[in-house]
Amino acid sequence: MIMNNVGRPTAPVATGTDAATSTFTGNQGLAIEEPLLFEVGRLDITGVDFDDVDTFEPRLGGLGRTAPVDLPGLTEPETMRHYVRLSRQNYAIDLGLYPLGSCTMKHNPRLNEVMARLPGFGDVHPLQPLSTVSGAVELVAELGRWLLELTGMASVAMSPKAGAHGEMCGMAAIKAAIVDRGEARDVVLVPESAHGTNPATAAQLGFRVVGVPARADGTVDPEEVRKRLGPDVAAIMLTNPNTCGLFERDIVEIAEAVHAAGAYFYADGANFNAIVGKVRPGDLGVDAMHINLHKTFSTPHGGGGPGAGPVVLSDRLAPYAPVPFVRFGEDGAAEFVETRKAASERGLKPFGRITAFHGQMGMFVRAVAYMMSHGADGLRQASEDAVLAANYVKACLKDVMTVAFPERPAMHEVLFNDHFLEGTGVTTLDFAKAMIDEGFHPMTMYFPLVVHGALLIEPTESESKASLDQFIGTLRHLAEKAKAGDVAAFKAAPQLAPRRRVDETLAARQPKLTYQG
């Protein structure tokens, strides 16, 4: 999918205004101007003392380094201060409301962090003997059991490390099932409003992607699906609730049509947090679905570390789940199946292994802690509160901003378009940049592509009415300011951020990745 840059100027506009006050250091009070790491340290020193290395014979052959590493040397205080100062320039869910639509930036309870650091969980190693990790194995099985109960599915693969990884796992199971049937289906149907990972996953597995257009109300028309079904179709990949923040009301009819054509139904579970405890995907006809633990069950977003994207499978796909896996046996004890041979002895046909080990223990512990602290009724209320918050934002802003699909109730996120900015000279990007000066991270912009100038807002269930009211008041103020003709302020924004506006398209296409001293 290509970036939609129609009506989306990204280069900064000169305004002649500068909110910064000149200082000798370049610092603005506690907003400290932080240089690059190379500008802090020196290439000819090191912050650590090493003993001289004894003479030895390297075994690198012609691969040995012939030039200096050219890394800056810093003392420990310099290093620590550098990264702390940079961290102070980040926006985070711990600082304020994070309205990114389709990302679910919800509060991560600290109780979960404490549980993940308990001995036996925080220090578990993937190569430990199985006899020494029975408690950890049982926890993984328990999490799997909760996921099956919540989704109404038959089997779960816990090993995928992220949502996109889970997509790969679920679609690989579908491909294995098709091969096992002796068929050569190579087409995957993907709605135009889908996350970009959907067509990418299908293409990477060798499938040919065929798009399904959205109808005027932002949902998928079963007739459009039927037009594209045939003996060459392997699956449909559909998100529900979809990326427009709407529930696909015809999902059962779509699933029945897909199954009648001999294909499988893959559901992108990115928005499962809107329907947990309200509806089970398995009851809707879903065959495979990944679950983003960081969206639905409060584990942290990646942050450079490993995540978790378990995949639930229907009884039609359960035999093809990858190894290794953990499940409760007939005696109630958790059993660990590590190899394809061990799985085949149980009458299963796993497509193989999708990761080296079983999954990310820390994420599993956090998710189980969240589930157990909420219980079934609490999880259902979290979904209801997320939907309530999105519809509250919609109701409070519909008179000053334009709702993309006003006739449909929003689910966990509400989608606006840029029609309210027409004739003002202010673009969607300008509007988002102005939010930064007000202390808010912008919402998701220009996505989904089916809506021009999209502004996708997901307040989540963890925000109070007071924080929602402040956010709503800010957007009302900015919308009214744009309509009043204060274009210059929007074009100059952000003026109060650590960095001013840059040409984002140029930065993405021609990044400067090498330091030139």
N, C-alpha and C positions, 0 to 999 in steps of 0.2 A: 504494500500500500504506500502511495507517495504522499508526501506532506501537502496538505491543502493550503496554498499560500495566496489564493484568490482573495483580494480585498484584505490582505494581511501584511501591511508594510512592517518590516522588522527593523529597519535602520533608524537610529535615533534622529530626532529633529532638533536642530539648533534653536534655542529660545532666548539665549542671552541672560538667562536667570541662573543663579547658583545659590542654593540654600546654605552651603557650607560656610562656616566662619574660618578665616585663615588663622592658622596657628603655626608656631615654629616647628613642632613635631609632626604636624599633619593629623594629629589625633583630635577627636571631637569629644572632650570630656572622657567618659569611660568607653566611648567607641574608639578603640585604639586601631590606628592604621597599621596593618601587619604586612611586612615585606615577604617576599618569597623565601623559602628555606635556603636557597642558594645565596640570597642576599644577607641572611642572618649569619651563616657560617662561612668558613673558608675552606678551600680545596686542599690547602697544604697542612691542615691540622686535623686532629681527631679529638673527640671528647672522651675517649677511652684509651687507657694505657695498655698496650699489648707487649708481652715479652718477645724478644727476638725469636724468629722461627728458625729451628735447626735446618740444616741443609737436608733436602729430601729430593727424591726423583719423582716429578709429577707424572701422572698417568693419563694426561689429557691429549697427548700427541700434538697434532697441529691445532687443537681447539683451545689451547691455553691463551689467556689474555695477554696482549702485547702492549696495551696502552693503559694509563691510569683509569681507575673507576670513575673519577671526577665526581665524587659525592661530597657535599659540604660537611665539614666537621663542626659539631656543636657540643657544648657542654650539656649536662642533664638539665639545668635550669632553663637554658635557652630552648631546648627541645620541648620541655614541658610547657613553657609559656607560649611558644609558637602555636601549639595545637589547642591549648585552652583558649587563646585569643580567637583562633579560627572558629572554635566551637561556639563562641559567643555571637558569632555572626550568622549562625544557622537558625532557621525557624524550625520548631518542633512541636509535636502534639503536647509536650509538657509545658509549652509556653502559651499556647492559645488554640482557638478553633482552627482546624485544618480542613478546609472545605473541598479538597480534591475529589471530584466525582469519579466513580468507578475505581476508587483506591481504598476507601474505608479507613481513613486515618483516625482510628478510635483509641480511646484510653487503654493503656496496658496496665492492669492492676498490679501493684507492687507485691501483692501476695503471690502472684504467679512467679515473680522473680525469686522470691524466697524459696518457694518449692523447687524451682529448677536448680537451686544451688545446694539442695540437701545431699549429704553423703550418699553415694550409691546412684545418684542421678547426675550431679554436677561433675563427678570425676570418673564416670563410666567410660570404658575404652572399648572400641569395636572389636578388638582382638582378644578381649578377656574370654576365658573359658565360660561356656554357657552355664555351667553349674554355679558360677559366681555372680550371675546377673539375673537370677530368676525373678526378682522383684521388678526389675526394669522391663523384662519381657512381659510380665503380667500387666504392667501399666500400658505397654503398647497394645496388647490385646484388648484391654479395657477401653482404651480410646477408640480402637477399631469397632468394638461392640456399640459404643455410643453413636459413632458415625453411621453404622448400619441401621440402628434404631431410628435415627433422625431422618435418614434418607429413604428407608424402605427398600434397601438394596440387599443383594445376596452375599457379596464378597467385597473385600477392601484390600487395596495395595497401599501400604503405609510408606514405602521407600522413596517415592518421588520427592525431590527437594524444593519444588516451587510449583506455582500454578502452571506455567508453560511446560515444565517437566512432567507434571501430571497429565496435561493434554497429550504429550508424546506417549505416555504410558497407556492412557485410555484408547488412543487411536491405534497404537501398536497391538493392543488386545483385539480391537476390531479387525485389523489387518490379518492377524493370526487366525481369527475365526473364519474369515472369508477364504483364506488359503486352505484351511482345514476342510471347508466345504467344497473345495475344488473349483472355486469360481475365480474370475479375473476382473472383479469390479475395481475401477480405478478413479471414480469421480466422487468428490465430497462437496456437498452443498453448504455454502456459508452465506448467511444473511449479510447485507451490506453494512449493517450497524454493528457487526461483530468486532470484538477485540482483534487487533492485528496479529496476535499470536495464533489465532485459529487458522487462517489460511497458511500462515508460515509453517505451522506444525504439519498440516495436511501435505503441503508441498514437500517438506523435508522427508516425509515417509513415502514419497513417490506418487502421491495422489494428484489428480488434476482438479483444481478448484473451480467451481462454477458458482457465481454469485446469485443471491436471491434478493430482489429489491424489496424495500420497505414500502408499505402502503401509506396513505396520507396520515394515518393516525399513529405512525411510528412502529407498527407491529408487522409480523410476517403473515401474509395471506396464504392459507392452505392451498388455494388454487395455484398460486405461483410455485409452490413446492411440487404439486402434482405434475405441473407442466414439465418439470425438470427431472422427475423420477423415471427410472428405466433400469434395465438389467445391468447397466454399467455403474450405477450409483451404489457406493459402499456405505455412506453415512451422511447425515446432516449434523452440523455443529451449530447449535443454537443456544444463546444465553437467555436465561429466564430467572428473574426479571431481566429485561434486555438493557442494552447500554443507553437507551433513551430514558431509563428509569421507569419502564412500564412492564406490567405483567402480560405475558403472551397468552391472551385469553383463549386462543385456538390451539394450544399446545397439545392437548389430547388428540384432537383431530389430525394434527400434523404427525404426531407419533404413530397413529394408526395407519396413516397413508404410507409413511416410511417403512413400517414393518410389513405392510401388505406388499410392498415392492421388494422385499427381501433384504432391506438395508437396516442399518443400526442408527440409533439416536444418541448422539453425544451431546451432553449439556455442559456448557461452560459454567462452572459453579462459582464464578467470581462474585456473583451477587446473591449467594445463598443466604447471606446474613439478613436479607429482607423477608425470608419466608421460613426460617427455622422455627419449628414448633407449630407452624400454620399449615404446611402442606409438605408431603414427602415426594421428592422427584420420582422415586420408583413407581408411585401410584399414577404418575402422569405419563408413563411409558418410556422413561429414560433408561438407556442401557449402560451408559458410563458417564461419570461426572467427576471432575476434580474439585477439591475443596481447599480454598486458600485459608489455612489456619490463621494467618495474620489478618485476614479480613473478618472472618466470621467468629473466630474463637480467641481473639485478642493477643495472639503472639506477635512480637514486634515485626515490623517490616525488615527486610534483609539487612540494610545497613552495612553491606559488605560481607555479612556472615551467612551461614546456611539457613534456609527456610524449610517449609514443609508444605507439600501439596498432595495429600492422600487422594486416592482415586477409588470411588465405589463403583461396583459392577453389578449388573443384573444377573439373574441365573443363566441367561443366554451367553454371557461373556465370562462368568466366574471361573470356568475351567482354564481360561487363558491368562489369569492374573500372574504377574511376574514373581519370581523368587528373589530374595527370601521373603517369607511372610510368617506372621504369628496369628494364631487363632486359638479359641478355646475348644478343647476336645470334648468327647462325650462324657468324660469323667469330671469336667469342669475345670481341669487344669490347662494352663496355657502351653501350647506346643509350638515349637519353632521348626519350620520347614525351610531348609537352607538351599537345597539343590534341586535341579530339574528332575533328577532321578527319584529323589524322595517324594517329590510332588506327583510324578507319574505313577508311583506305587499306590497313590491314593486316587488314581483315576483322573488326574488333572493333566492339562496340556499347556503349561506356562510358556509364554512366548520367549522367555529368557530372563535376563537380569537387566534392570535399568540403572542401577547404581551399585557401587562396590559393597556397601553394607545395607543396613536395614532402614536408615532414616536419621532424622535429627532429634536426638533424645531431649535436648533442652526445649525444643518446640512442642514435643509431645507432652512433656510434663506441664508446661504452661497451659496448653489447651485443656488437659484433664482438670487442672486446678480451676480453670475458668468454668468448665462444665459443672464440676461438683459444687462449686460455691454458688452457682445460679440455680441448678436443678432444672427440671423440665419446664416448670412454670416460669422461671427466671429467664431461660433462653427464649421462650416464646414472647415474654414481655420485652426483651431486648429488641426483637424483630419489630414488635408493634411500636415501640418507642422510636426506632429508626424511621419507620414509615410516617409516624406522627410528626416527627421533627421536619422531615422533608416537605410534607404537606403544609406545615405551619409556615415554613419559609416561602413556599409557593403562594399561599393565601395572603401573606403580608406584603409581597412584592409584585403581585400581578397587575397592580394599577400603575406602577412606574417602570417595570421591566416586562418584556414580552415572553410569556410561557410558550414553549415550542408546541406542546400538545395540551392545551388548556382543558379539553373536554374529557381527558382521562385522569383519574387520580394517580398521583406519583407514588412510587414505591419508596425505596430507601434514599433515592436521589431525585432531584428535580432539574429539568433541563430548560434553560432559557435560550433565546436566540438574540441576534443583534438588531432586531427591527426597532427597538426603542432608541437606538443610537442613530437611526437614519436622519440625515440632514444636519447633524450636530457637528460633523467634522471629527468626532471622536470614534476611534476604532475599538474593537473588542480588546485588542492588545493594550491600547491606551488605558482603557477602563481597568484592566487587570493590574497594570503597573501602578495606577493610582491607589489601588488597594494596599500595595506594599507600604506606601507612605502613611496609611492609616493603621498599620500594624497587623495586617492580615496577609497570609499567604493566599495568592489567587486560587480560584477554582480551576478545574480542568477547562482548557480553552480549545476551540476548534475541533472538538471531538464529542460525540460521533460525527463523522463526515456527512451524514445524511441531513444534518441541520447546519445551515450557513451561520457562521459566527457563533458557534455553540458556546454556552457557558453552563457547565455541568457541575452542580453543587450537591455535595453529600455531607450533611451536618452530623450524621451518626447519632446513635442513641445515648452517647455519653456526655452530650452537652446539656447544660441547664437552660431553662427558659431565659435567664438573665443573659447568658452568653449568646444565645440565639438572637435575643432582642438587640444586643449591641451590634452584632453582625448585620442583622436586617437594617438597623438604623444607618449603618455605614453605607450599605449598598443603596439605600434610598437617597442618602445625601449625595452620593456620587452620581446617581442617575439624574437627580434634579440639577446638579451642578453642570453636567454635560448638556442638558437641555437648555440651561440658562446661557450657554455660549462661552463658558470659560475653557476654551480649547487649549490655550497656552499651558495651563496648569497640567492638563492631561498629557500633552506632548512632552513636557519636561519631566514627568514622573518616571521613576521614583527619584526624588531629590533628597530623601532622608535615609536611604539605604547605604550600606557600606560601599556599594558600587553603583554608579549611574547606569543608564540604559546603554546597551551595546547593540550592534547589528547581529541579532541572534542567528539569522540564516548564514551570514558570512562566517560567524564563529563556528557553526556546526560543519560547514563545508570546507573551511580552510583553518582548522585549529592550529594554534601554535603550541606544539608539544615539547619543544626543545628550548631550554634556557640559554639565552645568548648574553653572556656577561659583558 
